[in-house]
Amino acid sequence: MARKTGDTPGKARSVTMSTIAQMAGVTQATVSRALNHPEVVSPDTLERIRQAIEATGYVPNQLAGALASSKSRMVAAVVPSITNMVYSALIHHFIELVRDAGYQTILVESGFSAEEEEALVSSLISRRPDGILLTGVHHSNRCRSQLLSAGLPVVEIWDLTESPIDICVGFSHHDAGVAVAQFAHDSGYPTAAVVSAGDERALRRKTAFCKRFGALGHPAPLEVLFDGPASLERGRIALSKLLDLGLSGGVIFCSSDLLAHGLLIEAQARGLSVPGDFGVIGFGDQDYATATIPPLTTVRVDRSDLGNRAADALLSRIRNNSPENRSIDVGFEIVARDTTQTAD
């Protein structure tokens, strides 16, 4: 739907039942009957209403008439995993800040599934929270359409894009992969391998790492990829597979500290030395990264800062403030510890 002139960038005009009625050429009462008692509406009329809903991404407001105020004082947060410390740490800071501002948070888990995220977003929009937090910037077309049509403030975290739904707060996964490749090269590693979970952002880091490492004059890294999420077990399996592929020296870049930790456990079980036989680099700088044996070299993202800035951004949009910057880069840094060598 076209944005009205003068609307705040990123915030589309809300699609209402009146909009659907106008598009379908019926009354609002007919749309209401179609949604609540479709058996009393003719098939032709139902089809016109269905097409209008499909075209706009309209989600019925289940709270209409039930609230005395247009504000629910609730925000919703959709994360891939509640138990993953990467997300739980930043969400903790997000929830604290919005609670201090008088809002409660509905927290739901999408499990890295675009289809599940779409279904959750549809359900959340129907309950009309005052704002929504999403993880990542890649969503299904229908999910994006529903959010734009709802006209709700949205903050997307843990990634960046030049065209967010409303505002995004994160960092470049491509740049992180490039930076790790440069670090490996500068540390004197002639060869490399990558171990990655199956989520889209991890794969972007993997691809950027491999491309940059090759551009620096090195052979293509060995790859072990998993369809599902990271785990200690998969880290152990990954090292076994890499050794079967002929791993000899070099450095292994893992898409998460969890995979890297599993890899270190397997190395110890096999009597292999890190960083003597090969180096290991993780991602996320989890709280345990300093306590692995040896302490883990990894990529740090300030999760508390990200959670706080995401909360600030969403609260600002709820108050109808125009953002100075719709894409907020929190950056990252490589933390060198004892699982990698230093250049001679």
C-alpha positions, -999 to 999 in steps of 0.1 A, spaced: 0 0 0 13 34 -9 26 56 20 8 89 25 28 120 19 42 132 52 41 98 69 70 90 91 95 69 70 91 31 77 57 34 93 28 27 69 -8 37 73 -27 10 93 -50 -12 72 -84 -13 89 -117 -32 84 -129 -2 65 -101 -5 41 -110 -42 34 -147 -32 30 -138 -5 4 -116 -29 -16 -141 -57 -16 -171 -33 -23 -190 -43 8 -199 -28 41 -178 -32 73 -206 -52 88 -202 -77 59 -165 -80 65 -171 -86 102 -196 -113 94 -171 -129 69 -145 -130 96 -167 -142 125 -195 -161 107 -184 -169 72 -212 -195 67 -237 -166 64 -218 -148 37 -220 -157 0 -190 -175 -16 -184 -147 -41 -184 -120 -13 -161 -142 8 -137 -145 -21 -136 -107 -26 -129 -102 11 -103 -129 11 -85 -113 -18 -85 -79 -1 -71 -94 30 -44 -113 11 -34 -81 -9 -30 -60 22 -18 -84 49 -46 -73 71 -49 -90 105 -82 -86 124 -79 -68 157 -90 -93 183 -90 -66 210 -112 -42 192 -138 -28 215 -122 -45 245 -97 -18 253 -107 16 267 -73 30 255 -57 26 221 -25 17 240 -20 -19 252 12 -11 272 25 -43 258 53 -50 233 62 -83 216 96 -98 210 102 -127 186 135 -145 190 148 -177 174 157 -193 207 148 -184 243 175 -207 257 203 -195 234 225 -171 255 232 -148 225 195 -139 224 186 -143 261 213 -118 272 202 -90 249 165 -97 255 171 -94 292 183 -59 288 156 -50 263 128 -62 287 143 -43 317 144 -10 298 109 -13 283 95 -24 317 110 7 333 91 27 307 58 11 318 56 -17 292 54 -55 296 69 -79 270 53 -109 253 83 -131 244 79 -158 218 102 -183 201 103 -188 163 130 -215 162 148 -200 131 118 -208 109 104 -181 86 70 -199 85 68 -200 123 78 -164 126 51 -154 101 24 -173 121 36 -158 154 36 -123 139 1 -127 126 -11 -138 160 8 -110 178 -6 -83 155 -41 -95 161 -36 -86 198 -23 -51 189 9 -47 209 23 -12 209 55 -23 192 73 -55 180 109 -66 181 120 -91 155 153 -110 152 170 -105 118 160 -85 87 149 -114 64 113 -123 67 86 -139 45 69 -115 21 36 -120 39 52 -114 73 66 -81 61 33 -72 44 14 -78 76 38 -56 96 37 -28 72 -1 -29 69 -5 -29 107 14 3 110 30 -8 143 65 4 154 90 -24 146 127 -28 155 147 -56 139 178 -67 158 210 -86 153 214 -76 116 215 -45 94 197 -35 62 193 -2 42 155 -9 40 143 -19 75 106 -23 81 109 6 106 143 6 124 171 -20 127 198 -23 154 226 -47 147 258 -53 128 271 -66 95 275 -104 94 293 -101 61 318 -77 76 323 -100 106 332 -129 83 356 -107 63 372 -94 95 378 -130 109 394 -140 76 417 -110 77 425 -119 114 433 -155 104 456 -143 76 473 -117 97 479 -144 124 499 -165 99 474 -193 91 480 -207 56 448 -228 56 414 -227 72 381 -246 78 346 -234 87 319 -250 108 285 -235 106 250 -240 119 222 -237 94 207 -202 101 209 -176 74 231 -152 93 257 -178 102 259 -188 66 265 -152 55 294 -150 79 307 -183 65 305 -172 29 322 -139 36 350 -156 55 356 -181 27 356 -155 0 379 -131 18 403 -159 29 406 -171 -8 411 -135 -20 441 -133 3 458 -160 -16 448 -191 5 432 -224 -6 394 -227 -2 386 -236 34 372 -270 43 335 -268 52 313 -287 77 277 -274 76 247 -284 98 210 -278 89 200 -273 125 211 -252 154 245 -253 171 253 -277 199 283 -292 217 277 -325 201 277 -310 166 310 -292 175 325 -326 183 311 -342 152 325 -313 131 361 -319 142 357 -356 134 345 -347 99 372 -322 93 399 -347 102 383 -372 78 384 -344 51 422 -341 57 424 -312 82 460 -306 90 469 -274 108 453 -240 100 425 -224 118 388 -234 122 361 -206 122 329 -217 140 296 -199 136 291 -199 174 310 -203 206 289 -234 213 303 -252 182 338 -240 190 335 -254 226 324 -288 213 353 -288 190 377 -281 218 362 -309 238 367 -333 209 403 -321 204 411 -328 240 395 -363 238 418 -370 208 449 -357 224 452 -328 200 466 -295 209 449 -261 204 465 -239 191 494 -262 185 477 -285 160 452 -260 147 435 -227 159 399 -222 168 377 -191 165 342 -188 178 314 -163 175 294 -145 202 318 -142 232 296 -161 255 302 -159 293 320 -192 292 344 -182 264 371 -172 289 367 -205 308 372 -230 280 405 -248 278 422 -229 264 403 -196 265 384 -191 232 393 -165 206 359 -152 194 339 -123 179 322 -101 205 290 -82 200 280 -61 230 246 -77 237 237 -54 266 242 -24 244 223 -39 215 193 -47 238 193 -13 254 195 5 220 168 -17 206 145 -8 235 154 29 231 146 28 194 113 10 198 101 32 227 110 63 206 89 50 177 60 42 200 61 79 211 59 88 174 94 102 173 111 103 139 144 84 139 176 102 130 190 69 117 169 39 107 199 16 106 219 15 139 252 -3 137 265 -15 171 296 -31 156 317 -60 167 353 -68 177 375 -99 175 388 -109 210 421 -128 207 426 -154 233 446 -186 236 429 -208 209 448 -189 182 484 -183 175 500 -149 172 519 -139 141 556 -143 141 
